[in-house]
Amino acid sequence: MILPSKHINFSQSLLGFGSYLLENLKRPKSVDELWRQYNLDYKNGNYHAKQTFDNLILALIFLYGINAISETKGLISKCN
């Protein structure tokens, strides 16, 4: 589920969800803010794959593991 495959498209994969999250980190945000933004975008049709909160956490762990994001005082931000 991390990478897209024959049966999982990019937006359903954790890699695709991670790219969506990075796109929404123009300023530092809390996990709750990211989750609210995702739910709003999903409801409005701006993101096409249904994700769970667990997948949000897994995508954040993945992004942290590859040094794409960092956490300071409860806020997630992009690494330079």
C-alpha positions in Angstrom: 0.0 0.0 0.0 3.0 2.3 0.3 3.5 2.4 -3.5 0.9 2.4 -6.3 0.4 -0.9 -8.1 -1.8 -2.6 -10.6 -4.7 -2.5 -8.2 -3.9 0.6 -6.1 -3.7 4.0 -7.9 -1.4 6.7 -6.8 -4.0 8.7 -4.7 -4.8 5.5 -2.7 -1.2 4.7 -1.8 0.7 6.1 1.2 3.2 7.7 -1.2 0.3 9.6 -3.0 -1.3 10.6 0.3 2.1 11.8 1.5 2.5 14.0 -1.5 -0.9 15.4 -0.8 0.1 16.1 2.8 3.4 17.8 1.7 1.4 20.0 -0.7 -0.8 21.2 2.2 2.2 22.0 4.5 2.8 25.5 3.2 2.9 26.5 6.8 3.4 24.3 9.9 0.2 22.5 10.9 -0.9 20.1 13.6 -2.0 16.6 12.8 -5.6 17.6 13.6 -5.4 20.5 11.0 -4.0 18.2 8.4 -6.9 15.7 9.1 -9.5 18.4 8.9 -8.1 19.7 5.7 -8.0 16.3 4.1 -11.7 15.6 5.1 -12.7 18.9 3.7 -10.8 18.3 0.4 -12.3 14.7 0.2 -15.8 16.0 0.8 -15.4 18.7 -1.9 -13.9 16.3 -4.4 -10.4 17.8 -4.3 -8.9 14.4 -3.2 -10.4 11.3 -4.7 -9.3 8.5 -2.4 -10.8 7.8 0.9 -8.1 7.5 3.6 -8.3 6.7 7.3 -6.7 8.5 10.2 -4.3 5.5 10.5 -3.2 6.1 7.0 -2.6 9.7 7.8 -0.3 8.7 10.7 1.5 6.1 8.5 2.0 8.7 5.7 3.5 11.1 8.3 5.8 8.4 9.7 6.9 7.6 6.1 7.6 11.3 5.4 9.4 11.7 8.7 11.5 8.6 7.9 12.7 10.1 4.6 13.3 13.5 6.2 10.6 15.3 4.2 8.9 16.6 7.4 9.8 17.5 10.9 7.9 18.1 14.1 8.4 21.0 16.5 6.1 21.7 19.5 3.3 19.6 18.0 3.4 21.2 14.6 4.4 19.4 11.4 6.5 21.3 8.8 8.4 20.6 5.6 12.1 20.1 5.9 14.3 22.3 3.7 
